[in-house]
């Protein structure tokens, strides 16, 4: 399944969509340094391990997690969601996360039939007790008059209404967060009951909960969740994987944070060269294959493809974004003709990414970027954390790890630092 024209390429190169289903089978590229085998070996023994998956934003964590879920489908039933999408908050608090976990997991267990009775039958006693708690204590508190719940489907709908109310109303969110904070032990207890029911139904398979999006929240929000409230977010009786911000991985707080988790693994960016500037052919080959698995080779010139690969800095999602943008430029340029992505289209796409990254940088940050471009040393100062979080600085996995400025910014380093001396 490959794009045979650039209209298809625009659809196939969607940076917002991780690979899943038929696209995972058709387009997935195995990469060096993947932690999937390590994760599988760690998760399989009986228990409820809690794992941090660390990686640069856009490194391809979601696709790797989807591949892991497929490879472990005989052992685990995976329930995953993006907490940032569900809550709509980059400044998320732990109450937001725990409420999202409760509604998402319970809804999925209902909708995917991980219960003892069909959804069309009245709720049995345990589920009725759970439904009554949500209706009377939570929904009645946050949404006004309690709603009657007679079926599993109506319970799932109620939980969806709570999510929407919290997402759309800051007042509802603040009120409900205060309530959830007071009721947290009860919330965790009832969610663990749901998990227990699901695992009884799944036996001998187990439940694997995958929580994404937390690598994209504000760093202070991430500290609040992972450091201040680790006992709560690790209190569920299921195997869990949390995405984790790369910048926080290099902070002084990380040694304390990781003690609350059973394992942490790193999904590295693909290296296009080593820290001394020598090309890494395996990294380049993987990036090229990511493009050519989705796009007929005759739709992009070799020079354009090379430029896009170099410009992405080894970040998969940015390569996808650049190819899509270059395809759009080619379509506009060519009019009614059958276009090909050429070097000019690639360079126009790269300019757009350069503007996007440069717009968010201070002069002090430009000076620090130039220093890091010269020495490529990776350290744990707060300023480095912020540059990693912004995507202006990229971490690479060699031992020891090193970093460099995003390639699209290289040409601007002298322009913004010329007055420094």
C-alpha positions in Angstrom: 0.0 0.0 0.0 1.9 3.0 -1.3 0.8 6.4 -2.5 0.7 6.5 -6.3 0.2 10.3 -6.5 0.8 13.2 -4.2 -2.8 13.6 -3.2 -2.5 10.1 -1.7 0.8 11.0 -0.1 -0.8 13.9 1.8 -3.2 11.4 3.3 -0.6 8.8 4.0 1.9 11.1 5.6 -0.2 12.2 8.6 2.0 13.2 11.5 -0.9 13.0 14.0 -1.6 9.3 13.4 0.5 6.5 14.8 0.6 3.4 12.7 -2.0 0.8 13.6 -4.0 -2.0 11.9 -3.3 -2.5 8.2 -0.9 0.5 8.1 1.2 -1.0 10.9 1.6 -4.1 8.8 2.3 -2.3 5.6 4.5 0.6 6.7 6.3 -0.3 9.9 10.1 -0.2 9.8 12.2 -2.0 12.3 14.7 0.3 13.9 18.0 0.0 15.8 17.7 0.5 19.5 14.1 -0.4 19.9 13.2 -1.4 23.5 10.3 -3.6 22.4 12.0 -6.9 23.1 13.2 -5.6 26.5 9.7 -4.5 27.3 8.1 -7.8 26.3 10.6 -9.8 28.4 9.9 -7.6 31.4 6.1 -7.5 31.1 5.4 -11.2 30.5 6.1 -12.5 34.1 3.0 -12.5 36.3 2.5 -9.3 38.1 1.5 -5.7 37.6 4.8 -3.9 36.6 4.9 -0.1 36.1 7.1 1.1 33.2 8.3 4.5 32.0 8.9 4.7 28.2 11.2 7.7 27.6 11.7 9.3 24.2 11.9 12.5 22.3 8.5 13.9 21.2 7.9 12.5 17.8 10.4 9.7 18.1 7.7 7.1 17.2 6.7 5.9 20.7 3.1 5.4 19.8 3.9 3.2 16.8 6.3 1.1 18.8 3.7 0.6 21.5 1.1 -0.4 18.9 3.6 -2.9 17.5 4.3 -4.2 21.0 0.6 -4.7 21.7 0.3 -6.7 18.5 3.3 -8.8 19.3 2.0 -9.6 22.8 -1.7 -10.1 22.0 -1.6 -13.7 23.1 -0.4 -12.5 26.6 -2.1 -9.1 27.0 -5.3 -7.3 26.2 -4.1 -3.7 25.7 -6.1 -0.7 26.6 -4.4 2.5 25.6 -5.3 6.2 25.4 -3.7 9.6 25.0 -4.1 11.5 28.3 -3.4 14.8 26.7 -6.1 14.4 24.2 -8.7 13.1 26.7 -8.1 15.9 29.3 -7.2 18.7 26.8 -4.7 20.0 29.4 -1.0 20.5 28.9 -0.8 21.7 32.5 -2.5 18.5 33.6 -2.7 17.6 37.3 -2.8 14.1 38.8 -6.5 14.4 39.4 -7.1 15.0 35.7 -5.0 11.9 34.9 -6.7 9.6 37.5 -10.1 10.7 36.3 -9.2 10.0 32.7 -7.8 6.6 33.7 -11.0 5.8 35.5 -13.4 6.8 32.7 -11.2 5.5 29.8 -10.5 2.1 31.4 -14.1 1.5 32.6 -15.6 2.6 29.3 -13.2 0.3 27.3 -13.9 -2.6 29.6 -17.7 -2.1 29.0 -17.4 -1.5 25.2 -15.0 -4.3 24.6 -17.0 -6.8 26.5 -14.6 -7.4 29.4 -17.4 -8.1 31.8 -19.4 -11.1 32.9 -22.7 -10.3 31.2 -23.8 -8.8 27.8 -24.1 -5.1 27.7 -27.9 -5.4 26.9 -28.7 -7.1 30.3 -29.2 -5.1 33.5 -26.1 -4.5 35.5 -25.3 -7.2 38.1 -24.8 -6.2 41.7 -21.1 -5.3 41.5 -21.4 -3.2 38.4 -24.6 -1.6 39.7 -22.7 -0.5 42.8 -20.0 1.0 40.7 -22.5 2.7 38.4 -24.4 4.1 41.4 -21.1 5.6 42.8 -20.3 7.3 39.5 -23.9 8.5 39.0 -24.5 9.8 42.5 -21.1 10.9 43.7 -19.3 12.0 40.6 -21.8 12.8 37.8 -24.3 14.3 40.1 -21.6 16.5 41.5 -20.2 17.6 38.2 -23.0 17.5 35.7 -26.0 18.4 37.8 -29.0 16.1 38.2 -27.9 12.4 38.4 -28.8 10.3 35.3 -30.5 6.9 35.5 -28.3 4.0 34.6 -30.0 0.8 33.5 -27.5 -0.7 31.1 -23.8 -1.0 30.5 -24.2 1.2 27.5 -25.8 4.0 29.4 -23.0 3.8 32.1 -20.4 4.1 29.3 -22.3 7.1 27.9 -22.4 8.7 31.4 -18.6 8.4 31.7 -18.2 9.9 28.3 -20.3 12.9 29.4 -18.1 13.4 32.4 -15.0 13.5 30.1 -16.6 16.0 27.8 -17.8 18.2 30.7 -14.3 18.3 32.3 -12.7 19.0 28.9 -15.0 21.8 28.0 -15.5 23.6 31.3 -12.7 24.9 33.5 -15.2 25.4 36.3 -16.4 21.8 36.1 -12.8 20.6 36.0 -11.8 22.6 39.1 -14.8 21.4 41.0 -14.4 17.8 40.0 -10.6 17.8 40.7 -11.2 19.0 44.2 -13.8 16.2 44.7 -11.5 13.6 43.1 -8.6 14.6 45.3 -10.7 14.0 48.4 -12.2 10.7 47.0 -8.9 9.4 45.5 -8.6 6.2 47.6 -12.2 5.3 46.7 -11.6 6.1 43.0 -8.5 3.9 43.0 -10.4 1.1 44.8 -13.3 1.1 42.4 -11.0 1.2 39.4 -9.0 -1.7 40.7 -12.4 -3.6 41.0 -13.0 -2.9 37.3 -9.5 -4.1 36.4 -10.0 -7.3 38.5 -13.2 -8.0 36.7 -11.6 -7.6 33.4 -8.7 -9.8 34.2 -11.0 -12.5 35.5 -12.8 -12.4 32.1 -9.5 -12.4 30.2 -7.8 -15.2 32.1 -5.2 -16.4 31.3 -4.5 -13.2 29.4 -3.9 -10.0 31.4 -4.6 -6.3 31.1 -1.9 -3.9 29.8 -2.7 -0.2 30.3 -0.8 2.2 28.0 -1.0 5.9 28.9 0.4 8.2 26.3 0.6 12.0 25.9 2.4 12.6 29.2 5.6 13.2 27.3 4.0 16.3 25.9 2.7 18.0 29.0 4.4 21.0 30.7 7.5 19.9 32.6 6.2 21.2 35.9 2.9 19.2 35.3 5.0 16.1 34.6 7.0 16.6 37.8 3.7 17.0 39.7 2.3 13.8 38.3 5.4 11.5 38.2 7.2 12.8 41.3 4.6 14.2 43.7 1.9 11.6 43.0 3.8 8.5 42.0 2.2 6.2 44.6 -1.3 7.0 43.2 -0.5 6.6 39.5 1.2 3.3 40.2 -1.5 2.1 42.5 -3.5 0.2 39.8 -3.4 -3.6 39.8 -2.4 -4.0 36.2 0.7 -3.8 34.0 1.2 -0.2 32.9 3.3 1.7 30.5 3.5 5.5 30.9 5.1 7.7 28.2 7.6 10.0 29.9 9.2 13.4 28.8 12.8 13.1 27.6 13.7 16.4 29.2 12.6 15.2 32.6 14.8 12.1 32.1 17.8 14.4 32.2 16.7 16.4 35.2 17.9 16.1 38.8 14.5 14.7 39.8 14.7 11.6 37.7 16.6 9.5 40.2 13.8 10.0 42.7 11.1 9.5 40.1 12.3 6.2 38.7 12.4 4.6 42.2 8.6 4.5 42.1 8.6 2.5 38.8 9.7 -1.1 38.1 11.5 -0.3 34.9 12.4 2.5 32.5 13.3 2.1 28.9 14.5 4.6 26.2 13.3 4.8 22.6 16.2 6.7 21.0 16.0 8.9 18.0 17.4 7.5 14.8 21.0 8.7 14.5 22.0 9.9 11.0 25.6 10.4 12.1 27.7 10.0 15.2 28.8 12.8 17.6 32.0 13.3 15.5 30.0 13.9 12.3 30.5 10.5 10.6 27.5 9.2 8.7 25.4 6.4 10.2 24.2 4.4 7.2 21.7 2.3 9.2 19.9 5.4 10.5 19.7 6.9 7.1 18.5 3.7 5.6 15.7 3.4 8.1 14.5 6.9 7.5 14.5 6.4 3.8 12.5 3.2 4.2 10.0 5.0 6.4 9.3 7.3 3.4 9.5 4.7 0.6 7.1 2.3 2.4 4.4 4.9 2.0 5.4 6.6 -1.3 6.3 5.4 -4.8 9.9 6.2 -5.4 9.2 8.1 -8.6 7.1 10.7 -6.7 10.2 12.2 -5.0 13.7 13.0 -6.4 16.7 11.6 -4.6 18.0 15.1 -3.8 14.7 16.1 -2.2 14.5 12.9 -0.2 18.1 13.3 1.1 17.3 16.9 2.2 14.2 15.9 4.1 16.0 13.1 5.9 18.9 15.3 7.0 16.5 18.1 8.1 14.4 15.9 10.3 17.3 15.2 12.6 16.3 11.5 13.1 12.9 12.4 14.5 10.3 10.2 12.7 7.3 12.4 13.1 9.1 15.4 11.7 10.1 13.5 8.6 6.5 12.5 8.1 5.5 16.2 8.6 8.2 17.4 6.2 7.3 15.0 3.4 3.6 15.9 3.7 4.4 19.6 3.5 6.7 19.1 0.5 4.0 17.2 -1.2 1.6 20.1 -0.7 4.1 22.5 -2.1 4.6 20.2 -5.1 0.9 20.0 -5.8 0.5 23.8 -5.7 3.5 24.3 -7.9 2.5 21.8 -10.5 -1.2 22.8 -10.9 -2.9 20.2 -13.0 0.2 18.2 -14.0 1.3 15.0 -12.2 3.8 16.5 -9.8 7.0 15.1 -8.2 8.5 16.4 -5.0 11.7 18.2 -6.1 14.5 19.9 -4.1 12.7 23.3 -4.1 9.6 21.7 -2.5 11.7 20.0 0.2 13.5 23.3 0.9 10.2 25.2 1.2 9.0 22.6 3.7 12.2 22.8 5.7 11.8 26.6 5.9 8.4 26.2 7.5 9.8 23.9 10.2 12.7 26.3 10.7 10.3 29.2 11.3 8.2 27.0 13.7 11.1 26.1 15.9 12.9 29.4 15.8 9.8 31.4 16.8 9.9 30.1 20.4 13.6 30.7 21.2 15.1 33.6 23.3 18.6 35.1 22.5 19.9 33.4 25.6 18.7 30.1 24.3 20.3 30.7 20.9 23.6 31.3 22.6 23.2 28.0 24.6 22.3 26.2 21.4 25.5 27.4 19.7 27.5 26.1 22.6 25.9 22.7 22.5 26.3 22.6 18.7 30.1 23.1 19.2 30.6 20.6 22.1 27.5 18.3 21.8 27.5 17.7 25.5 24.3 16.6 27.2 23.8 17.8 30.7 20.9 18.2 33.2 20.5 22.0 33.6 16.9 23.3 33.5 17.8 25.4 30.4 18.8 22.1 28.6 15.5 20.5 29.7 13.5 23.4 28.2 15.4 23.2 24.9 14.9 19.4 24.7 11.2 19.9 25.4 10.9 22.6 22.7 12.5 20.3 20.2 15.4 22.8 19.4 17.9 20.3 20.9 17.9 16.6 20.0 19.3 13.8 22.1 21.1 10.9 20.5 21.6 7.4 22.0 25.3 6.6 21.6 27.2 5.7 24.8 27.6 8.2 26.3 24.5 10.0 25.0 25.1 13.3 23.3 23.0 16.1 21.8 22.9 18.5 18.9 20.9 21.4 17.7 18.0 20.5 15.4 19.5 20.6 11.9 17.1 23.1 10.5 18.4 25.7 13.0 22.1 25.2 12.2 22.1 28.0 9.6 20.6 30.5 12.1 23.1 30.0 15.0 25.6 32.6 13.8 22.9 35.1 12.9 21.4 35.1 16.5 24.8 35.0 18.3 27.0 37.2 16.2 26.9 40.0 18.8 27.9 37.6 21.6 31.6 38.2 21.2 
